[in-house]
């Protein structure tokens, strides 16, 4: 089972990326992806997408140089648009997205699975589990509103998703990578990084069973 590779906290900002910048990010993101895939391989691209700091730098190079929640939505949206015409050539596919596009993830994964000979049901289950764990099993006040699933033609994947906290005006981005194999329901994270907001309930902490018996929160 996959291991979540980290998270990052960002100020929650509204608004839209200008059309000229969105087009530039799509072109540049596709070129950078192509260079990484041809030089280092698809697995390395997925590993980098699952690295919180690399992802932040990737967005800055693409042109989204603000420390903002918008870097996640703009980078993943740009990649999905930019890679779509060359997805079969590069062997990298971006599914899902923000809001209603996130709900399309299962259908997109099943379509790719039929075309590539993967287990579509397993991919959909993985997609839903990563979202449910970060949305429900970690009671940190952030609700997932963006879910992007990046799949290679070998069946490896990375998940980049983001939740919002209306109370403090912050967003939290979560990263997962299929290459790190652990149990979804027992310590799936390498770390959960963020400002201390007091005791939280972590239902996938290894101490959860003991804490439940003692009647106190786990992972606080």
Backbone bond lengths (Angstrom), bond angles and torsions (degrees), N, CA, C in turn:
res aa  C-N    CA-C-N  psi(-1)  N-CA   C-N-CA  omega(-1)  CA-C   N-CA-C  phi
1 X - - - 1.449 - - 1.526 109.77 -
2 X 1.352 117.93 149.81 1.445 121.33 -171.79 1.526 114.13 -75.78
3 X 1.303 113.99 157.49 1.449 123.14 -179.71 1.517 109.21 -112.40
4 X 1.322 116.97 129.25 1.454 118.02 175.69 1.511 108.40 -72.38
5 X 1.318 116.97 137.54 1.451 121.20 -170.92 1.515 114.05 -96.06
6 X 1.312 118.61 -10.37 1.460 119.81 177.59 1.511 112.47 154.79
7 X 1.337 115.29 -177.81 1.460 121.23 179.11 1.520 108.73 -151.02
8 X 1.331 116.08 165.63 1.461 121.45 179.22 1.521 109.12 -145.79
9 X 1.328 117.22 140.59 1.461 122.38 177.77 1.525 110.35 -100.39
10 X 1.341 116.11 138.47 1.465 121.97 -175.31 1.519 109.58 -140.44
11 X 1.348 117.86 147.99 1.468 119.64 173.77 1.526 110.43 -62.10
12 X 1.320 116.83 139.96 1.459 122.00 -178.31 1.529 109.07 -88.37
13 X 1.340 116.57 113.70 1.463 122.20 -178.64 1.527 110.30 -121.55
14 X 1.315 116.63 146.90 1.458 122.04 175.18 1.516 111.20 -96.40
15 X 1.333 116.37 -164.58 1.459 120.83 178.43 1.514 112.50 93.97
16 X 1.332 114.82 -175.71 1.458 121.72 -176.31 1.521 110.59 -132.08
17 X 1.322 115.71 148.89 1.458 121.20 174.07 1.528 107.97 -74.65
18 X 1.346 118.69 132.58 1.472 120.36 178.22 1.525 111.04 -57.00
19 X 1.325 116.50 147.45 1.464 120.60 -175.48 1.526 112.25 -59.59
20 X 1.345 117.12 -36.78 1.461 119.27 -179.83 1.529 111.07 -65.75
21 X 1.333 116.46 -37.00 1.462 120.04 179.51 1.528 110.60 -73.38
22 X 1.322 117.62 -39.31 1.461 120.95 178.09 1.528 110.80 -59.93
23 X 1.347 116.47 -42.31 1.464 120.66 178.88 1.525 110.80 -66.00
24 X 1.323 116.32 -40.98 1.468 120.34 178.56 1.517 111.30 -63.84
25 X 1.330 116.44 -41.98 1.457 120.23 -179.74 1.524 111.64 -65.34
26 X 1.320 117.09 -37.60 1.473 120.16 178.55 1.522 110.77 -63.21
27 X 1.340 116.54 -44.74 1.465 120.22 -178.95 1.522 111.20 -67.10
28 X 1.334 116.17 -46.90 1.453 120.18 -176.73 1.519 111.50 -69.07
29 X 1.331 117.06 -39.96 1.455 120.04 178.14 1.518 111.92 -60.91
30 X 1.336 116.86 -40.20 1.463 120.83 179.39 1.522 111.12 -66.31
31 X 1.337 117.08 -39.92 1.469 120.83 -179.67 1.525 110.76 -66.90
32 X 1.331 117.02 -42.88 1.470 120.43 179.03 1.524 110.32 -64.43
33 X 1.331 116.66 -42.52 1.462 120.52 177.71 1.517 110.90 -60.10
34 X 1.327 116.27 -44.95 1.463 120.87 178.84 1.529 110.86 -58.02
35 X 1.336 116.52 -45.11 1.466 120.53 -178.77 1.528 111.23 -62.14
36 X 1.331 116.92 -42.52 1.473 120.73 -179.25 1.525 110.48 -67.22
37 X 1.331 116.67 -45.17 1.462 120.68 -178.17 1.527 110.61 -62.76
38 X 1.332 118.25 -45.25 1.454 120.88 -177.49 1.527 112.24 -71.84
39 X 1.333 116.54 -32.66 1.464 120.11 -176.65 1.528 112.45 -86.42
40 X 1.348 116.43 -39.39 1.463 120.11 -172.64 1.532 114.57 -121.69
41 X 1.324 117.39 -16.49 1.452 120.33 178.93 1.518 113.83 104.06
42 X 1.334 115.98 164.01 1.455 122.41 -176.86 1.534 111.82 -66.98
43 X 1.338 116.11 -39.02 1.459 118.99 -178.79 1.523 111.50 -61.32
44 X 1.332 116.47 -36.93 1.466 119.78 179.20 1.524 110.86 -68.24
45 X 1.329 117.37 -37.16 1.464 119.20 176.93 1.527 110.52 -62.53
46 X 1.332 117.19 -43.46 1.463 120.14 178.42 1.527 111.10 -63.75
47 X 1.327 116.80 -40.51 1.463 120.04 178.30 1.522 110.87 -59.75
48 X 1.317 116.30 -40.82 1.464 119.68 -179.69 1.531 111.30 -70.10
49 X 1.313 117.02 -36.92 1.464 119.50 177.91 1.528 111.02 -64.08
50 X 1.330 116.73 -26.51 1.462 121.35 -179.84 1.525 112.32 -88.01
51 X 1.327 117.84 3.00 1.466 122.49 -179.29 1.534 108.20 -100.80
52 X 1.320 117.17 117.58 1.467 120.96 -172.50 1.524 112.73 -58.61
53 X 1.328 117.42 -45.68 1.459 120.22 -176.17 1.527 111.38 -72.67
54 X 1.344 116.53 -38.47 1.463 118.60 177.83 1.521 110.11 -63.12
55 X 1.323 116.39 -42.10 1.464 120.32 179.26 1.520 110.78 -59.17
56 X 1.334 117.03 -42.61 1.455 120.72 179.89 1.525 110.62 -62.98
57 X 1.328 116.92 -41.84 1.467 121.13 178.00 1.530 110.98 -67.02
58 X 1.322 116.17 -38.21 1.464 121.60 177.75 1.521 110.03 -57.40
59 X 1.333 116.16 -46.80 1.462 120.03 179.27 1.513 112.42 -63.04
60 X 1.334 117.15 -37.80 1.470 120.47 179.51 1.524 110.78 -66.14
61 X 1.334 116.40 -41.69 1.467 120.22 178.85 1.524 110.87 -65.26
62 X 1.329 116.56 -36.49 1.458 120.51 178.71 1.520 112.07 -69.32
63 X 1.339 117.69 -17.90 1.460 120.14 176.16 1.510 114.60 122.89
64 X 1.351 117.78 -8.29 1.460 121.18 179.13 1.526 107.62 -91.65
65 X 1.326 117.27 80.76 1.455 121.17 -169.31 1.521 113.71 -93.60
66 X 1.341 118.01 17.92 1.453 120.63 178.71 1.523 110.75 -95.52
67 X 1.324 115.24 143.38 1.464 120.27 173.81 1.523 106.25 -81.76
68 X 1.316 115.86 88.36 1.454 120.84 -168.38 1.515 110.46 -152.44
69 X 1.335 115.63 155.96 1.458 120.69 174.29 1.523 111.24 -59.09
70 X 1.333 116.60 -25.38 1.462 121.51 -177.33 1.514 113.88 -64.68
71 X 1.340 117.53 -18.86 1.466 118.28 -179.03 1.521 110.70 -64.63
72 X 1.331 117.45 -34.66 1.458 120.61 -179.22 1.523 111.13 -69.20
73 X 1.327 116.66 -49.54 1.460 119.94 -178.45 1.526 111.37 -65.85
74 X 1.342 116.92 -40.24 1.461 119.32 -176.51 1.527 111.59 -71.25
75 X 1.342 117.60 -40.54 1.457 120.06 179.95 1.528 111.18 -66.03
76 X 1.340 117.16 -46.76 1.457 119.04 -177.60 1.520 111.67 -69.38
77 X 1.334 116.96 -36.56 1.462 119.58 176.27 1.516 111.56 -65.59
78 X 1.338 116.62 -42.47 1.465 120.97 179.40 1.520 111.32 -64.29
79 X 1.330 116.56 -41.67 1.463 119.42 179.09 1.519 111.78 -64.27
80 X 1.332 116.00 -41.20 1.465 118.70 -179.12 1.529 110.45 -62.44
81 X 1.324 116.37 -42.40 1.471 119.77 178.66 1.520 111.56 -70.07
82 X 1.336 116.56 -44.44 1.456 120.47 -174.37 1.516 113.96 -71.09
83 X 1.332 117.05 -34.23 1.458 120.01 -176.81 1.526 113.22 -87.24
84 X 1.318 117.72 -19.88 1.468 120.82 -175.12 1.534 113.62 -51.64
85 X 1.364 119.39 -47.05 1.468 118.49 -178.16 1.525 113.67 -67.79
86 X 1.353 117.92 -19.39 1.460 121.08 -175.42 1.524 112.17 -120.51
87 X 1.322 116.78 14.88 1.460 120.36 -175.17 1.523 112.05 -59.32
88 X 1.327 118.08 -43.29 1.460 120.32 -178.86 1.523 111.52 -66.79
89 X 1.322 116.28 -36.61 1.464 120.52 179.20 1.527 111.82 -67.40
90 X 1.332 115.87 -44.82 1.461 120.60 -177.32 1.527 112.99 -84.17
91 X 1.321 116.76 -21.71 1.462 120.12 -178.17 1.509 113.31 73.72
92 X 1.338 116.70 28.25 1.464 122.69 179.00 1.526 107.99 -128.90
93 X 1.333 116.11 127.72 1.461 121.50 -177.64 1.531 109.58 -127.04
94 X 1.334 115.98 137.42 1.466 121.05 179.27 1.523 108.39 -112.98
95 X 1.324 116.23 121.21 1.461 121.99 -179.88 1.529 110.00 -115.26
96 X 1.336 115.06 158.10 1.459 119.90 176.02 1.510 112.91 80.11
97 X 1.328 116.08 -155.11 1.450 121.24 -177.46 1.514 110.40 149.42
98 X 1.310 115.31 -149.06 1.463 120.74 -176.00 1.530 110.96 -95.33
99 X 1.347 116.03 144.73 1.468 121.10 173.04 1.511 113.08 57.42
100 X 1.317 116.46 -123.16 1.466 121.29 -175.73 1.525 111.77 -63.43
101 X 1.344 117.58 -26.92 1.462 119.82 179.12 1.527 111.06 -68.82
102 X 1.333 117.12 -29.62 1.462 119.47 177.69 1.521 110.98 -64.38
103 X 1.337 116.26 -30.88 1.467 119.86 -179.43 1.521 112.49 -73.82
104 X 1.337 116.45 -12.88 1.465 120.57 177.07 1.523 112.29 -84.43
105 X 1.337 116.67 -7.98 1.461 120.07 -174.39 1.524 113.08 -54.59
106 X 1.346 121.09 -48.61 1.474 119.91 -178.64 1.531 113.07 -57.30
107 X 1.318 117.38 -44.40 1.468 119.67 -179.51 1.522 111.38 -65.88
108 X 1.324 116.42 -39.94 1.465 119.82 178.93 1.526 110.80 -64.56
109 X 1.326 117.06 -40.96 1.459 120.58 179.74 1.525 111.40 -66.86
110 X 1.322 116.82 -40.93 1.474 119.41 179.87 1.530 110.34 -65.15
111 X 1.325 117.47 -38.41 1.465 120.93 178.10 1.520 110.71 -62.33
112 X 1.333 116.64 -45.47 1.469 120.69 178.87 1.525 110.81 -66.10
113 X 1.326 116.69 -36.92 1.467 120.80 -179.70 1.525 111.09 -64.05
114 X 1.316 116.92 -41.94 1.460 120.52 179.05 1.526 110.55 -63.91
115 X 1.333 115.48 -37.65 1.457 120.36 -178.33 1.529 111.61 -74.44
116 X 1.336 116.87 -34.60 1.460 120.37 -174.44 1.511 115.37 -103.50
117 X 1.334 117.25 -2.05 1.453 119.86 178.90 1.512 114.19 78.35
118 X 1.344 117.71 25.38 1.461 121.27 178.55 1.532 109.92 -90.72
119 X 1.327 114.45 171.61 1.459 121.30 173.01 1.529 107.47 -86.37
120 X 1.315 116.61 97.32 1.452 121.51 -176.59 1.512 113.22 -62.56
121 X 1.332 116.77 -39.80 1.462 119.91 -179.81 1.528 110.96 -63.65
122 X 1.331 116.87 -38.02 1.466 120.10 178.93 1.521 111.04 -66.59
123 X 1.326 116.97 -39.93 1.459 120.15 178.53 1.527 110.92 -65.09
124 X 1.320 116.78 -42.49 1.462 120.55 179.05 1.528 110.05 -64.18
125 X 1.323 116.40 -41.75 1.468 119.98 178.02 1.528 110.64 -60.85
126 X 1.316 116.79 -43.65 1.460 121.04 178.46 1.520 111.02 -61.64
127 X 1.322 116.34 -44.58 1.460 121.01 178.98 1.527 110.67 -58.19
128 X 1.311 116.37 -46.77 1.465 120.26 -177.94 1.526 111.95 -68.65
129 X 1.345 116.61 -37.59 1.457 119.49 -178.98 1.524 111.89 -66.31
130 X 1.331 117.30 -43.27 1.467 118.98 179.59 1.523 110.37 -61.15
131 X 1.338 116.67 -39.38 1.464 119.95 179.04 1.521 111.17 -68.72
132 X 1.322 117.10 -42.55 1.462 119.94 -177.26 1.526 111.86 -68.11
133 X 1.323 116.71 -38.63 1.461 119.16 179.10 1.521 110.72 -62.56
134 X 1.339 117.40 -48.45 1.461 119.92 -178.37 1.519 112.22 -73.19
135 X 1.323 117.18 -22.54 1.457 120.37 -178.34 1.527 112.71 -90.51
136 X 1.340 116.48 -34.90 1.467 120.18 -171.28 1.523 115.02 -121.28
137 X 1.337 116.81 -40.98 1.455 119.04 -175.14 1.526 112.31 -74.28
138 X 1.346 116.80 -24.74 1.457 121.27 175.34 1.519 107.07 -106.74
139 X 1.325 116.92 102.44 1.472 121.35 -176.57 1.530 109.45 -84.65
140 X 1.351 115.06 74.10 1.468 120.12 -177.31 1.524 112.72 -109.55
141 X 1.346 117.79 6.28 1.461 121.06 175.94 1.514 114.99 90.30
142 X 1.350 118.19 3.00 1.467 121.35 -178.73 1.523 109.85 -106.75
143 X 1.351 116.50 129.87 1.460 122.65 179.37 1.529 109.37 -107.55
144 X 1.330 116.04 125.93 1.459 121.47 -176.26 1.527 110.97 -65.35
145 X 1.336 116.23 129.82 1.465 120.43 175.06 1.525 111.94 -128.74
146 X 1.329 117.37 -6.59 1.464 121.89 176.59 1.517 108.60 -133.76
147 X 1.330 116.70 129.95 1.461 121.80 178.95 1.523 108.09 -138.85
148 X 1.335 116.74 113.79 1.465 121.95 178.71 1.518 109.55 -119.51
149 X 1.311 116.24 130.04 1.460 123.44 -177.52 1.525 107.60 -116.17
150 X 1.337 117.07 114.21 1.470 122.42 -178.89 1.526 107.96 -102.08
151 X 1.319 117.04 120.50 1.461 123.12 -172.83 1.521 110.56 -120.15
152 X 1.344 116.64 138.77 1.464 120.27 174.28 1.520 109.35 -97.70
153 X 1.330 116.08 166.07 1.465 119.53 -179.96 1.528 112.10 -73.68
154 X 1.338 117.18 -0.88 1.465 121.71 174.33 1.532 111.68 -100.12
155 X 1.333 116.48 0.29 1.457 120.67 178.46 1.510 114.59 90.39
156 X 1.349 118.36 -0.09 1.464 121.09 174.75 1.524 109.02 -78.54
157 X 1.325 117.59 157.78 1.460 118.28 -175.23 1.528 111.94 -152.99
158 X 1.322 114.00 163.76 1.464 123.13 170.22 1.524 107.18 -136.44
159 X 1.326 116.72 144.55 1.460 121.82 176.26 1.520 108.64 -117.03
160 X 1.330 115.33 132.07 1.466 122.30 172.72 1.521 106.27 -123.17
161 X 1.332 117.00 118.07 1.459 119.89 179.76 1.521 110.16 -138.65
162 X 1.322 114.76 159.65 1.460 119.52 -174.36 1.527 110.94 -139.16
163 X 1.326 114.90 139.22 1.454 121.53 176.82 1.510 110.56 -117.77
164 X 1.329 117.24 160.09 1.459 121.26 178.81 1.520 110.58 -120.77
165 X 1.313 114.36 152.70 1.460 122.45 176.06 1.519 106.97 -126.53
166 X 1.333 116.36 101.84 1.466 120.62 -177.48 1.519 112.14 -64.09
167 X 1.317 116.97 -28.28 1.462 120.47 -174.98 1.524 112.62 -66.37
168 X 1.344 116.70 -37.34 1.471 118.49 -178.35 1.518 113.73 -115.28
169 X 1.338 117.66 4.62 1.458 121.08 176.38 1.513 113.95 66.48
170 X 1.338 116.76 32.72 1.454 121.15 -179.39 1.524 110.51 -121.23
171 X 1.331 114.76 156.97 1.460 121.82 172.43 1.519 108.08 -119.03
172 X 1.319 116.27 151.75 1.466 121.09 177.90 1.520 108.47 -128.31
173 X 1.336 114.89 125.15 1.467 120.74 179.72 1.529 109.42 -99.95
174 X 1.336 115.56 136.48 1.457 122.34 -178.56 1.533 109.76 -118.86
175 X 1.329 116.20 140.59 1.467 121.45 -179.83 1.532 110.27 -123.35
176 X 1.346 115.33 139.64 1.470 122.16 176.60 1.528 108.84 -132.15
177 X 1.346 115.84 154.74 1.466 120.41 179.79 1.528 109.42 -145.78
178 X 1.328 116.30 130.86 1.462 121.02 -175.89 1.524 112.94 -67.70
179 X 1.328 118.27 -21.97 1.471 120.55 -176.12 1.523 112.62 -69.82
180 X 1.323 117.55 -20.03 1.460 121.01 178.43 1.525 108.45 -95.86
181 X 1.299 117.01 109.85 1.459 121.07 -170.04 1.523 110.75 -102.47
182 X 1.322 116.09 115.87 1.453 123.88 175.70 1.523 108.15 -145.03
183 X 1.306 116.50 -164.62 1.463 122.78 -178.20 1.523 109.19 -100.87
184 X 1.327 117.16 131.43 1.459 121.22 179.90 1.518 112.57 -58.81
185 X 1.327 117.43 -34.02 1.461 119.73 -171.40 1.526 113.36 -107.09
186 X 1.333 117.30 10.93 1.462 120.02 177.84 1.529 109.02 -144.03
187 X 1.323 116.34 98.09 1.460 122.86 178.92 1.534 112.65 56.59
188 X 1.350 119.34 57.96 1.464 119.65 -179.94 1.518 113.74 -78.20
189 X 1.340 118.89 -10.24 1.467 120.95 -173.61 1.517 112.45 -104.37
190 X 1.330 116.26 141.77 1.452 119.46 168.52 1.519 109.43 -74.17
191 X 1.326 116.77 -35.32 1.466 121.32 179.19 1.514 108.94 -166.67
192 X 1.329 115.86 155.80 1.464 122.92 169.93 1.516 105.50 -123.08
193 X 1.332 116.28 113.21 1.454 121.04 -171.49 1.515 110.36 -108.33
194 X 1.313 117.07 131.31 1.457 120.75 177.94 1.507 110.79 176.35
195 X 1.343 115.85 170.81 1.448 120.52 177.68 1.527 110.00 -65.89
196 X 1.328 116.25 141.83 1.461 121.55 178.91 1.525 109.25 -64.26
197 X 1.335 116.06 118.39 1.463 121.68 -179.99 1.522 110.91 -118.47
198 X 1.345 115.68 24.34 1.456 119.86 -179.73 1.515 111.16 92.03
199 X 1.320 115.70 -169.10 1.462 121.48 -177.85 1.523 110.79 -70.48
200 X 1.342 115.98 132.00 1.462 120.99 175.40 1.525 108.16 -120.91
201 X 1.322 116.38 162.58 1.461 121.46 178.40 1.515 108.83 -101.80
202 X 1.332 116.63 119.26 1.451 123.02 -179.53 1.528 108.27 -115.35
203 X 1.335 117.01 99.68 1.463 121.63 -174.71 1.514 113.37 -76.30
204 X 1.354 117.64 -8.65 1.460 119.50 177.90 1.521 111.27 -108.04
205 X 1.327 117.18 9.40 1.459 121.12 172.11 1.531 108.84 -70.24
206 X 1.338 116.35 143.18 1.467 119.53 -178.51 1.520 112.34 -63.45
207 X 1.356 116.40 -17.87 1.462 120.34 -179.60 1.525 112.80 -90.25
208 X 1.352 116.92 2.09 1.464 120.53 -172.77 1.524 112.15 -61.20
209 X 1.340 117.58 -43.00 1.466 119.73 -179.13 1.522 111.43 -63.39
210 X 1.333 116.03 -42.68 1.461 119.61 -180.00 1.522 110.94 -67.09
211 X 1.341 115.40 -39.47 1.468 119.51 -179.32 1.520 111.08 -67.35
212 X 1.353 116.15 -38.17 1.467 119.26 178.91 1.521 110.62 -62.35
213 X 1.338 115.32 -39.58 1.456 118.90 178.91 1.525 111.76 -65.66
214 X 1.348 114.69 -33.12 1.468 119.53 -179.29 1.518 112.38 -86.38
215 X 1.356 116.59 -8.84 1.461 120.63 178.66 1.499 114.90 76.59
216 X 1.360 118.13 33.02 1.462 120.72 177.94 1.518 109.46 -136.71
217 X 1.396 118.05 158.61 1.459 121.34 -178.35 1.517 111.81 -64.39
218 X 1.355 116.55 151.47 1.462 121.31 176.29 1.516 109.45 -103.89
219 X 1.323 115.07 145.92 1.456 120.10 172.74 1.495 114.47 79.52
220 X 1.332 120.48 10.01 1.440 121.64 -177.65 1.499 111.84 -74.23
